[in-house]
Amino acid sequence: MPLTNATAEQLPLSDITVVDLTQVIAGPFATMLLGDLGAEVVKIEAIGRGDRAREFSPYPEYFDTINRNKHSIALDLKSEEGQDVARTLLEDADVFVESMKPGRVENFGLSYEDVREFNPEVVYCSISGFGRDSPYEDVPAWDMVVQAMSGIMSITGTEETPPLWSGLPSGDLAAATYTVQSVLAALYARETGQIEGEWVEVPMFDAAISWLCARAGYTWGTGEPFPRFGTYHPSAAPFGVFEAADGSLVIAASTDSLWEALCAELGREDLLTDERFDHRDRRVEHTDQLGDELEASLAEATVEEWVGRLHDAGVPAGPIHDTKSVWEDDHVTQRGLKVTAERGERQDAQVIDHPIHFRNLATSLRVPPQELGESTDDVLAAHGYSDEEVERLREEGVVD
């Protein structure tokens, strides 16, 4: 169960309004997290098409996982009246997050300079592939491009494989986390009187490169590119994937005390005095031979049995779940990380719960993922538009 007894009134961003003009993953994941923390998020989408993630299979499950806690409004930003509607939404907004192609937001009259003219306190966040004044400013930046150019792909895989695209959209998620961090920092600086408003730029490329951290340190220390080690570690052993009787598990017994505990649990105390393995550096040097020795013993029991025994012995180990089996894990079920968001007559949405819990504050799932334009009428009414005005705008194709 979540470690909180907080009420809805204790949502940390309950008085913050976010206008979201982003799509696919980086921006939507960031604004979803802000929504989880209590912000009211208004998601502007193109009429007829909406967020491009609505097109990705399987639909709606793909879109649903990154778009809860948002109110969708379908708006034609190519029209002057549509731009007027957007400015009305932004007049009282605390945060504006956009991820438009270079020059597009300026064409809509929604640049930072435009918006701060009527809302000088806005925290304006631009997510882009490479940022302004980059030699690649106009290069379309999809996640695989960012992973390739940042070096992430070069260290994913093994020596026998080509560089591999990570199974996760790492470039998108890196940008999303920095977006949330920087928006919260700017809101705090505004609240404490350090600034009036702010313009934040989050380039995916820069964000992804920052995640290299220790891998970059390897290169700076050795002068060589970080190798593709696959599931093994360059300076720790045993540390990787091993085969048991019925499948694979991960074991990370990299310190001397953990190595001793592992050998004891396997009944292989003989390995402690084996000159190939009696020091961490020699265990790393003979990783393949070490794996053969361990797997000879691991073959005597199942993954589940070994994981239980190793946990009892204090040795870091775990099964290798896939995106189907992980939801059956005891921790995942006990923590309730898979959540059903009810949608009345529509198919309920399956989403992943916000991972952070507070003692006195809260997160919440208040708004299930919406259909395109589901909140158009409600959002416009909340900003002073009459029923007649909304109907006129709909008839003229400005909203939907």
C-alpha positions as CSV (number, residue, x, y, z in Angstrom):
1,M,0.0,0.0,0.0
2,P,1.2,3.6,-0.6
3,L,3.1,5.1,2.3
4,T,0.8,8.1,2.7
5,N,-2.4,9.2,4.4
6,A,-2.6,12.4,2.5
7,T,-5.8,13.8,1.2
8,A,-6.6,15.3,-2.2
9,E,-6.1,18.8,-0.7
10,Q,-2.5,17.9,0.0
11,L,-1.5,17.5,-3.7
12,P,1.7,19.6,-3.9
13,L,0.8,21.3,-7.3
14,S,-3.0,21.6,-6.7
15,D,-2.9,25.4,-7.4
16,I,-0.7,25.1,-10.6
17,T,-2.1,25.1,-14.1
18,V,-0.2,23.7,-17.0
19,V,-0.9,24.2,-20.7
20,D,0.6,21.2,-22.7
21,L,1.4,21.6,-26.4
22,T,3.5,18.4,-26.7
23,Q,3.1,15.0,-28.2
24,V,4.5,11.4,-28.4
25,I,6.5,10.7,-25.2
26,A,9.0,13.3,-23.9
27,G,6.5,16.2,-23.3
28,P,3.5,14.1,-22.5
29,F,5.4,12.0,-19.9
30,A,6.6,15.2,-18.2
31,T,3.2,16.8,-18.1
32,M,1.6,13.6,-16.9
33,L,4.0,13.6,-13.9
34,L,3.1,17.2,-13.1
35,G,-0.6,16.2,-13.3
36,D,0.1,13.3,-10.9
37,L,1.4,15.9,-8.4
38,G,-1.8,17.8,-8.6
39,A,-1.4,20.3,-11.5
40,E,-4.4,20.9,-13.7
41,V,-3.1,20.0,-17.2
42,V,-4.8,21.3,-20.3
43,K,-3.6,19.3,-23.4
44,I,-3.9,21.1,-26.7
45,E,-4.3,18.7,-29.6
46,A,-4.7,19.2,-33.3
47,I,-8.3,18.8,-34.6
48,G,-8.9,15.4,-36.3
49,R,-5.5,13.9,-35.5
50,G,-4.5,14.9,-32.0
51,D,-1.3,13.7,-30.4
52,R,0.6,11.5,-32.8
53,A,0.8,8.9,-30.0
54,R,-2.9,8.3,-30.6
55,E,-1.8,6.7,-33.9
56,F,0.7,4.2,-32.4
57,S,-0.4,0.6,-31.9
58,P,-1.8,-0.7,-29.7
59,Y,-4.4,2.0,-29.4
60,P,-5.5,3.3,-26.9
61,E,-3.1,1.5,-24.6
62,Y,0.0,3.2,-25.9
63,F,-1.4,6.6,-25.6
64,D,-3.1,5.9,-22.2
65,T,0.2,5.1,-20.4
66,I,1.5,8.7,-20.8
67,N,-1.6,10.8,-20.8
68,R,-3.6,10.5,-17.6
69,N,-4.5,13.6,-15.5
70,K,-5.0,15.8,-18.5
71,H,-7.9,17.6,-20.1
72,S,-7.9,17.3,-23.9
73,I,-9.0,20.2,-26.0
74,A,-9.0,19.9,-29.8
75,L,-7.9,23.2,-31.3
76,D,-6.9,24.6,-34.7
77,L,-3.8,26.6,-34.0
78,K,-3.4,27.5,-37.7
79,S,-6.4,29.8,-37.4
80,E,-6.2,33.2,-35.8
81,E,-9.2,32.4,-33.6
82,G,-7.5,29.2,-32.5
83,Q,-4.5,31.1,-31.5
84,D,-6.7,33.5,-29.6
85,V,-8.2,30.6,-27.7
86,A,-4.6,29.3,-26.9
87,R,-3.7,32.8,-25.6
88,T,-6.8,32.8,-23.4
89,L,-5.8,29.5,-21.9
90,L,-2.2,30.8,-21.3
91,E,-3.3,34.1,-19.7
92,D,-3.7,32.5,-16.3
93,A,-1.4,29.5,-16.8
94,D,1.6,28.9,-14.5
95,V,3.4,26.6,-16.9
96,F,3.5,26.2,-20.7
97,V,5.3,23.1,-22.1
98,E,5.8,23.0,-25.8
99,S,7.7,20.7,-28.2
100,M,6.9,22.1,-31.6
101,K,9.2,22.0,-34.5
102,P,11.6,25.0,-34.7
103,G,9.7,28.1,-35.8
104,R,6.3,26.5,-35.5
105,V,5.4,28.0,-32.1
106,E,6.5,31.4,-33.3
107,N,4.2,31.1,-36.3
108,F,1.3,30.5,-33.9
109,G,2.1,33.6,-32.0
110,L,3.0,31.6,-28.9
111,S,6.7,32.1,-28.5
112,Y,8.1,33.0,-25.1
113,E,8.3,36.6,-26.1
114,D,4.7,36.5,-27.2
115,V,3.4,34.8,-24.1
116,R,5.3,36.8,-21.5
117,E,3.8,40.0,-23.0
118,F,0.4,39.0,-21.4
119,N,1.7,36.6,-18.8
120,P,5.1,37.7,-17.5
121,E,5.0,35.1,-14.6
122,V,4.7,32.1,-16.9
123,V,7.3,29.3,-16.6
124,Y,7.7,28.5,-20.3
125,C,9.4,25.2,-21.2
126,S,10.6,24.2,-24.7
127,I,11.5,20.6,-25.3
128,S,13.5,20.1,-28.5
129,G,15.8,17.7,-30.2
130,F,18.9,19.8,-30.1
131,G,18.0,23.2,-28.8
132,R,18.4,26.7,-30.3
133,D,21.7,27.7,-31.9
134,S,22.7,24.1,-32.4
135,P,24.2,23.1,-35.7
136,Y,21.4,20.4,-35.7
137,E,18.6,22.7,-34.7
138,D,16.4,21.8,-37.7
139,V,17.2,18.0,-37.6
140,P,14.1,16.0,-36.6
141,A,15.1,14.2,-33.4
142,W,13.3,10.9,-32.7
143,D,14.5,8.9,-29.8
144,M,16.6,6.5,-31.8
145,V,18.5,9.4,-33.4
146,V,19.2,10.8,-30.0
147,Q,20.3,7.5,-28.6
148,A,22.6,7.0,-31.6
149,M,24.2,10.5,-31.5
150,S,24.5,10.6,-27.7
151,G,26.6,7.4,-27.4
152,I,23.8,5.4,-25.6
153,M,23.4,2.9,-28.5
154,S,27.2,2.4,-28.7
155,I,27.3,0.9,-25.2
156,T,24.1,-1.2,-25.6
157,G,24.6,-4.8,-26.7
158,T,27.6,-7.1,-26.8
159,E,30.9,-7.2,-28.7
160,E,29.2,-9.7,-31.1
161,T,26.2,-7.4,-31.8
162,P,25.9,-4.1,-33.6
163,P,25.0,-1.1,-31.4
164,L,21.4,-1.6,-30.2
165,W,18.6,0.8,-29.6
166,S,17.5,0.6,-26.0
167,G,14.2,-1.1,-25.3
168,L,13.2,2.1,-23.5
169,P,12.9,5.5,-25.2
170,S,15.8,6.7,-23.1
171,G,16.2,10.0,-25.0
172,D,12.6,10.9,-24.5
173,L,12.5,9.9,-20.8
174,A,15.8,11.8,-20.0
175,A,14.3,14.9,-21.5
176,A,11.0,14.3,-19.6
177,T,12.7,14.0,-16.2
178,Y,14.7,17.2,-16.7
179,T,11.6,19.0,-17.8
180,V,9.8,18.2,-14.6
181,Q,12.9,19.0,-12.5
182,S,13.5,22.3,-14.2
183,V,9.8,23.4,-14.1
184,L,9.6,22.6,-10.4
185,A,12.8,24.6,-9.8
186,A,11.5,27.6,-11.7
187,L,8.2,27.5,-9.9
188,Y,10.1,27.4,-6.6
189,A,12.3,30.3,-7.7
190,R,9.2,32.3,-8.7
191,E,7.5,31.5,-5.4
192,T,10.5,32.7,-3.4
193,G,10.7,35.9,-5.4
194,Q,14.0,35.1,-7.2
195,I,12.4,35.5,-10.7
196,E,9.2,36.8,-12.2
197,G,9.0,34.2,-14.9
198,E,11.3,31.9,-16.8
199,W,12.1,30.3,-20.1
200,V,13.5,26.7,-19.8
201,E,15.0,24.9,-22.7
202,V,15.4,21.1,-22.6
203,P,17.2,19.5,-25.5
204,M,16.8,15.8,-25.7
205,F,20.4,15.4,-27.0
206,D,22.0,17.2,-24.1
207,A,19.7,15.3,-21.6
208,A,20.7,12.0,-23.1
209,I,24.4,12.8,-23.0
210,S,24.2,13.8,-19.3
211,W,23.0,10.2,-18.6
212,L,26.4,8.8,-19.8
213,C,27.9,10.0,-16.5
214,A,30.1,7.1,-15.3
215,R,30.4,5.7,-18.9
216,A,31.9,9.0,-19.9
217,G,34.2,8.7,-16.9
218,Y,35.5,5.4,-18.3
219,T,36.5,7.1,-21.5
220,W,38.1,10.1,-19.7
221,G,40.1,7.7,-17.5
222,T,41.2,5.2,-20.2
223,G,41.0,7.2,-23.4
224,E,38.9,4.4,-25.0
225,P,35.2,4.1,-25.8
226,F,33.2,2.3,-23.2
227,P,32.8,-1.3,-24.6
228,R,29.5,-3.2,-25.1
229,F,29.6,-5.6,-22.2
230,G,26.1,-6.8,-22.6
231,T,24.9,-8.0,-19.3
232,Y,28.3,-8.0,-17.6
233,H,30.1,-5.3,-15.7
234,P,33.6,-4.0,-16.6
235,S,34.9,-3.9,-13.0
236,A,32.7,-6.3,-11.0
237,A,32.1,-10.0,-11.0
238,P,30.0,-12.1,-10.6
239,F,27.7,-9.4,-12.0
240,G,25.3,-10.4,-14.8
241,V,22.9,-13.0,-16.2
242,F,23.3,-16.6,-15.3
243,E,21.3,-19.7,-16.2
244,A,19.5,-21.9,-13.7
245,A,17.5,-25.1,-14.3
246,D,14.5,-23.4,-15.9
247,G,15.7,-20.0,-17.1
248,S,17.8,-16.9,-16.4
249,L,18.4,-14.8,-13.3
250,V,20.6,-11.8,-12.4
251,I,23.2,-12.0,-9.7
252,A,25.2,-9.0,-8.5
253,A,27.7,-10.3,-5.9
254,S,30.4,-7.8,-6.6
255,T,31.9,-7.3,-3.2
256,D,34.1,-9.8,-1.3
257,S,31.4,-10.3,1.4
258,L,28.7,-10.9,-1.2
259,W,31.0,-13.2,-3.1
260,E,31.6,-15.3,0.0
261,A,27.8,-15.4,0.8
262,L,27.1,-16.5,-2.8
263,C,29.7,-19.3,-2.6
264,A,28.3,-20.5,0.7
265,E,24.7,-20.6,-0.6
266,L,25.8,-22.5,-3.7
267,G,27.9,-24.9,-1.7
268,R,31.0,-23.8,-3.7
269,E,33.4,-22.6,-1.0
270,D,36.1,-24.2,-3.2
271,L,35.8,-21.2,-5.5
272,L,37.0,-18.9,-2.6
273,T,40.5,-20.4,-2.8
274,D,40.6,-20.8,-6.6
275,E,43.4,-18.5,-7.7
276,R,41.3,-17.4,-10.7
277,F,38.6,-16.0,-8.4
278,D,40.3,-15.1,-5.1
279,H,40.4,-11.4,-5.8
280,R,37.8,-9.1,-7.5
281,D,40.2,-8.1,-10.3
282,R,40.9,-11.8,-11.1
283,R,37.2,-12.6,-11.0
284,V,36.6,-9.8,-13.6
285,E,39.6,-11.1,-15.7
286,H,38.1,-14.7,-15.7
287,T,34.4,-13.7,-16.0
288,D,33.6,-16.4,-18.5
289,Q,35.2,-19.2,-16.5
290,L,33.5,-17.9,-13.4
291,G,30.1,-18.0,-15.1
292,D,30.7,-21.6,-16.2
293,E,31.5,-22.6,-12.6
294,L,28.5,-20.8,-11.1
295,E,26.0,-22.1,-13.7
296,A,27.2,-25.7,-13.1
297,S,25.7,-25.2,-9.5
298,L,22.8,-23.0,-10.5
299,A,21.5,-25.8,-12.8
300,E,20.6,-27.8,-9.7
301,A,17.5,-25.6,-8.9
302,T,15.0,-23.2,-10.5
303,V,15.1,-19.5,-10.8
304,E,12.5,-19.0,-8.2
305,E,14.3,-21.3,-5.7
306,W,17.6,-19.6,-6.2
307,V,16.2,-16.1,-6.0
308,G,14.5,-17.0,-2.7
309,R,17.7,-18.6,-1.3
310,L,19.9,-15.7,-2.4
311,H,17.6,-13.1,-1.0
312,D,17.6,-15.0,2.3
313,A,21.4,-14.9,2.2
314,G,21.5,-11.2,1.5
315,V,22.9,-11.6,-2.1
316,P,21.5,-9.2,-4.7
317,A,19.6,-11.3,-7.2
318,G,16.4,-11.3,-9.2
319,P,14.3,-12.9,-11.9
320,I,14.3,-11.4,-15.4
321,H,10.8,-10.2,-15.9
322,D,9.3,-9.2,-19.2
323,T,6.6,-6.5,-19.6
324,K,3.9,-9.2,-19.0
325,S,5.3,-11.1,-16.1
326,V,6.4,-8.1,-14.1
327,W,2.8,-7.3,-13.1
328,E,2.7,-10.7,-11.3
329,D,5.7,-9.9,-9.1
330,D,4.9,-9.8,-5.4
331,H,6.3,-6.3,-4.9
332,V,4.4,-4.9,-7.9
333,T,1.1,-6.4,-6.8
334,Q,1.5,-5.4,-3.2
335,R,2.4,-1.8,-4.1
336,G,-0.4,-1.7,-6.6
337,L,1.7,-0.3,-9.4
338,K,-0.7,-1.4,-12.1
339,V,-3.8,0.8,-11.8
340,T,-7.1,0.7,-13.6
341,A,-8.5,4.1,-14.5
342,E,-12.3,3.8,-15.0
343,R,-13.8,5.6,-18.0
344,G,-17.5,4.8,-17.7
345,E,-18.9,3.7,-21.0
346,R,-15.4,3.5,-22.6
347,Q,-12.9,0.7,-22.1
348,D,-11.1,1.3,-18.8
349,A,-7.4,2.4,-19.0
350,Q,-4.5,0.5,-17.6
351,V,-1.8,2.8,-16.3
352,I,1.3,2.6,-14.1
353,D,0.9,4.4,-10.7
354,H,3.1,7.3,-9.9
355,P,6.2,5.7,-8.2
356,I,6.9,8.4,-5.5
357,H,5.1,8.5,-2.2
358,F,5.1,11.2,0.4
359,R,4.3,11.1,4.1
360,N,2.2,14.3,4.2
361,L,1.6,15.0,0.5
362,A,0.0,12.9,-2.1
363,T,-0.2,12.1,-5.8
364,S,-3.4,11.0,-7.5
365,L,-5.1,9.7,-10.6
366,R,-7.9,12.1,-11.0
367,V,-8.5,12.2,-14.7
368,P,-8.3,9.0,-16.8
369,P,-6.7,9.3,-20.3
370,Q,-9.2,11.2,-22.5
371,E,-10.4,11.0,-26.0
372,L,-9.4,13.7,-28.4
373,G,-11.2,16.9,-27.4
374,E,-13.1,15.3,-24.6
375,S,-12.7,18.4,-22.4
376,T,-13.0,21.1,-25.0
377,D,-16.4,22.4,-23.8
378,D,-15.4,22.2,-20.1
379,V,-12.1,24.0,-20.6
380,L,-13.5,26.8,-22.7
381,A,-16.4,27.3,-20.2
382,A,-13.9,27.5,-17.4
383,H,-12.2,30.3,-19.3
384,G,-15.3,32.4,-19.8
385,Y,-16.6,31.1,-23.2
386,S,-20.4,30.9,-23.4
387,D,-22.2,27.9,-24.9
388,E,-23.0,30.0,-28.0
389,E,-19.4,31.0,-28.5
390,V,-18.2,27.4,-28.2
391,E,-20.8,26.3,-30.7
392,R,-19.8,29.0,-33.1
393,L,-16.1,28.0,-32.8
394,R,-17.0,24.4,-33.4
395,E,-19.0,25.2,-36.5
396,E,-16.1,27.3,-37.8
397,G,-13.7,24.4,-37.3
398,V,-11.7,26.3,-34.6
399,V,-12.3,23.7,-31.9
400,D,-13.8,20.2,-31.7
